Amino acid sequence: EVELSSDGSAVNTGPKGVINDWRRFKQLETEQRQEQRREMERLIKKLSMTCRSHLDEETDKHKQKELQEKINGK
């Protein structure tokens, strides 16, 4: 005899049903772990500090100056 769960799907309480339930549980567990990992990576990227060297800042200033000179027609 097949029982129906609250969402209308069939429930098999025998060995095959238990194995299928376990597989589904492991699949959901893996998906949840992957989502948590992705969320942690997003949070790390968001909160990580970026560090720029003095040379990087000087290079950017030089590029900005050159761009401004081109805009001004020099």
C-alpha positions as CSV (number, residue, x, y, z in Angstrom):
1,E,0.0,0.0,0.0
2,V,1.3,3.5,-0.9
3,E,0.8,6.4,1.5
4,L,0.5,10.0,0.4
5,S,2.4,12.7,2.1
6,S,1.0,16.1,2.8
7,D,2.3,17.5,-0.5
8,G,0.6,14.7,-2.4
9,S,3.7,12.7,-3.4
10,A,3.9,9.0,-2.7
11,V,5.7,7.8,0.3
12,N,7.4,4.4,0.3
13,T,8.3,3.3,3.8
14,G,10.1,0.1,2.8
15,P,13.9,-0.3,2.2
16,K,13.8,1.3,-1.2
17,G,12.0,4.3,0.2
18,V,14.5,4.6,3.1
19,I,17.4,4.5,0.6
20,N,15.8,7.1,-1.6
21,D,15.1,9.3,1.3
22,W,18.7,9.0,2.4
23,R,20.0,9.8,-1.1
24,R,17.7,12.9,-1.2
25,F,18.9,14.0,2.2
26,K,22.5,13.7,1.1
27,Q,21.8,15.6,-2.1
28,L,20.1,18.4,-0.2
29,E,22.9,18.4,2.4
30,T,25.5,18.8,-0.4
31,E,23.5,21.6,-2.1
32,Q,23.2,23.4,1.2
33,R,27.0,23.1,1.9
34,Q,27.8,24.4,-1.6
35,E,25.4,27.4,-1.1
36,Q,27.0,28.2,2.2
37,R,30.5,28.0,0.7
38,R,29.4,30.4,-2.1
39,E,27.8,32.8,0.4
40,M,31.0,32.7,2.5
41,E,33.1,33.5,-0.5
42,R,30.8,36.4,-1.4
43,L,31.1,37.7,2.1
44,I,34.9,37.3,2.2
45,K,35.2,39.3,-1.1
46,K,32.9,42.0,0.2
47,L,34.7,42.4,3.5
48,S,38.3,41.9,2.3
49,M,40.5,44.9,2.4
50,T,42.2,45.9,-0.8
51,C,45.7,47.2,-0.5
52,R,47.4,49.4,-3.0
53,S,51.0,50.3,-3.1
54,H,52.5,53.7,-3.4
55,L,53.7,52.8,-6.9
56,D,50.1,51.8,-7.9
57,E,48.8,55.1,-6.7
58,E,51.5,57.1,-8.6
59,T,50.8,55.1,-11.8
60,D,47.1,55.9,-11.5
61,K,47.8,59.6,-10.9
62,H,50.1,59.6,-14.0
63,K,47.4,57.9,-16.1
64,Q,44.8,60.3,-14.9
65,K,47.0,63.3,-15.7
66,E,47.6,62.0,-19.2
67,L,43.9,61.5,-19.8
68,Q,43.1,65.0,-18.5
69,E,45.7,66.4,-20.9
70,K,44.2,64.5,-23.8
71,I,40.7,65.8,-22.9
72,N,42.1,69.4,-22.7
73,G,43.6,69.0,-26.1
74,K,47.3,69.2,-25.2
